Amino acid sequence: MPLDESVVCCYYVEVMLTSITLIKHHHLYVVLKLLVSFGAPLFIENSAKETPCDCAEKAGHSQIALYLESKMVFSVI
């Protein structure tokens, strides 16, 4: 049975957002860089049409938001 693309997309958004929350709380900024370097999706959106960068900014995680934004600007789509 093939996976519904929206379910997969939702799962990745939740994993990324959960990871960002854990990274901020545990000061593991290096983990975020590893996730991104291994291809974590930067442009994926949650049901509110927010990217991980948007969510980080909304939650007040400015360092993470700036890092993600810089990676989004210089990424090859």
C-alpha positions in Angstrom: 0.0 0.0 0.0 1.6 3.3 -1.1 2.0 6.0 1.6 -0.1 9.1 1.2 2.3 12.0 0.3 0.5 14.3 2.8 1.0 11.9 5.6 4.7 11.6 4.8 5.0 15.3 4.6 3.2 15.8 7.9 5.5 13.3 9.5 8.7 15.0 8.3 7.4 18.4 9.5 6.7 17.0 13.0 10.1 15.4 13.1 11.8 18.6 12.1 9.8 20.8 14.5 10.4 18.3 17.3 14.1 18.3 16.5 14.2 22.1 16.6 12.5 22.2 20.0 14.9 19.6 21.4 17.9 21.3 19.9 17.0 24.6 21.4 16.3 23.2 24.8 19.5 21.2 24.9 21.8 23.7 23.2 22.6 21.1 20.5 22.9 23.6 17.6 25.4 21.2 16.0 22.6 18.6 15.7 20.5 21.1 13.6 23.5 21.6 11.3 23.9 17.8 10.9 20.2 17.4 10.1 20.4 20.0 7.4 23.7 18.7 6.0 22.0 15.2 5.7 19.2 16.7 3.7 16.5 17.5 6.3 13.7 19.2 4.3 13.9 23.0 4.6 10.9 24.0 2.5 8.4 21.5 3.9 5.3 23.1 5.4 2.9 22.1 8.2 -0.9 22.5 8.0 -0.5 26.2 8.8 1.7 26.6 5.7 4.8 27.3 7.9 8.3 26.0 7.2 10.6 24.9 10.0 12.2 28.4 9.7 8.9 30.1 10.2 8.1 27.9 13.2 11.5 28.6 14.8 11.0 32.4 14.3 7.5 32.3 15.6 8.8 30.4 18.7 11.4 33.0 19.3 14.4 30.9 18.3 16.1 33.6 16.3 19.5 31.9 16.0 17.9 28.7 14.5 15.6 30.8 12.3 18.6 32.7 10.9 20.5 29.6 10.2 17.6 27.9 8.5 16.8 31.0 6.5 20.4 31.3 5.3 20.3 27.6 4.2 17.0 28.2 2.4 18.3 31.2 0.5 21.5 29.4 -0.7 19.9 26.0 -1.3 19.5 24.5 -4.8 15.9 23.5 -5.3 
